[in-house]
């Protein structure tokens, strides 16, 4: 039956992909409601909401909420849209709860949740796959990148801090280190440690994050300021300039001077004004010298392979005898004075960069592009930059204020954006994948894997979320912390040829969307939905299932099923044309065809519906 379905959906897939990508249906106008429900206040509470048909906002509609069972379709769609921007995927209950609580209350609750470190999860999985014993010299043992990827999936699929997981992932695309090197591939606990550093600063202060990034040994190895010595002209040794360049270009101020709204400042000839030159890079390089292993017994010059990975999960130590002495001439006439310690030089440098006028619009534009839309208006960027510059209490660089500004801005929340063909962004393959697992609560298989799979995976202790992601990465070009370079998977100013570039707009994610990866993702969808290999170890088999019980209950009514999937997967944005194609396909699977196999009919209808929703352009473009 599944082979037949796989062939039959090819034509339907072609129909879906042939539609206009940016065409979307109109949303009913949403009008504000004032109250929200706090955690636990969810039983027999009447919520009065605006009537979507009342232009004056004086609606008298109401529902009784039992377990946040809000039923206003427009409010649910808007909540689902908010969660598309704020998470890597949310289920129906979370959508209802968020609609009832209100977005500010949801953000408050999420930011108060403790972090679940990926590093600890990685060690647990590594121990489990080594006979259930994580004792011994596990900190220094080579731990292959598969264990980081598996811990990443375990945490993002099970931990409640959904906002942190989304922001943490996006920050890892700005402050990049990658497993595309032998050392990081073999010692992935270094990746996990760096990822947790970003997660710990998600809602903290930007300046503190940049300082800790600069002292992180994983970043030090990746951008070569670990064991970076002072100048020795007699031996033609000069400080490495790699980190000095990237901390400016990619982590803080960018290439050109910016107005607060993210637009370029121009000189008298109308040209953009560079923020720094090669001489500045050389001066910054002097600052980032003298740092080496901070682990007990560490010393300057000690390499990762010589001492194991533990030295690279604790902050680097300053070795003063290797640090460049003297003044450092930084940007705009700023001078780091002679006679300071190495860490004082670094602290002054980070203060200097963090105070630069570019940082607010630089971070604002990056986060808006990752979370909301690829082409934000200057006004939107300016409002978020204002929140970076001052959180309302005189604090600069408050990341929690920045995140609130990104997600609660009128441009992010207005429903009219859904009808704008230039608004939105292409969802990254990883976010589409995570959306599937999170929307339907991926969980460990009750009986684990079968005997054949156990032999293939070579472990009876295989944890539920273990996956190499090798097949996924080869098919889509993405995996967590696996960018091909420090420039991430795609450039923020990338313009695909055609209408986007003609309009002088950008669409960054399309840099990894090509004929190969587009087909690769469709092939993955086939494996996930039609064969239920939701998180395969490599290609075949899976340690997890999805909870599709509610979806199975809707299978007799294809229209209801597709409307439900439109809400939880696409924030209610599937067009009428897309819905019609999918409903027609589901109605083509008849009870007569499945005589004696009614359960198979239910399973296949849901599988095809998921497949066609996720390969539709309405789903791929986040509006």
Secondary structure, DSSP 8 states (H G I E B T S, - for coil): -HHHHHHHHHHHHHHHHTS-TT----------------TT--EEEEEE---TT-TTS----EEEEESS----HHHHHHHHHHHHHHSS---HHHHHHHHHH-HHHHHHHHHHS----HHHHHHHHHHHTTTT---SSTTTS-B-HHHHHHHHHHHHHH-S-HHHHHHHHHHHTTS---S-SHHHHHBTHHHHHHHHHHHHHTTSBHHHHHHHHHH-HHHHHHTT-TT----BGGGTB----HHHHHHHHTTTS-SB-B-TTS-B-B-TTS-B-BS--HHHHHHHHHHT-SEE--STT--TT--HHHH-SGGGSS--EE-GGGS--S-EE-GGG-EE-TT--HHHHHHHHHHHHHTSTHHHHHHHHHHHHHHT-SS--HHHHHHHHHHHH--SSS-SSBHHHHHHHHHHSHHHH-GGGGG-TT--EE--HHHHHHHHHHHTT-EE-TT-S-HHHHHHHT-TT--TT----HHHHHHHS--TT--SSTT-SS-TT---TTHHHHTT---GGGGG-SHHHHHHHHHHHIIIIIS--TT-SSSS--SEE---HHHHHTTT-HHHHHHHHHHHHHTT---HHHHHHHHHHHHTS-TTTTTT-HHHHHHHHHHHHHHHHHTSHHHHEE-
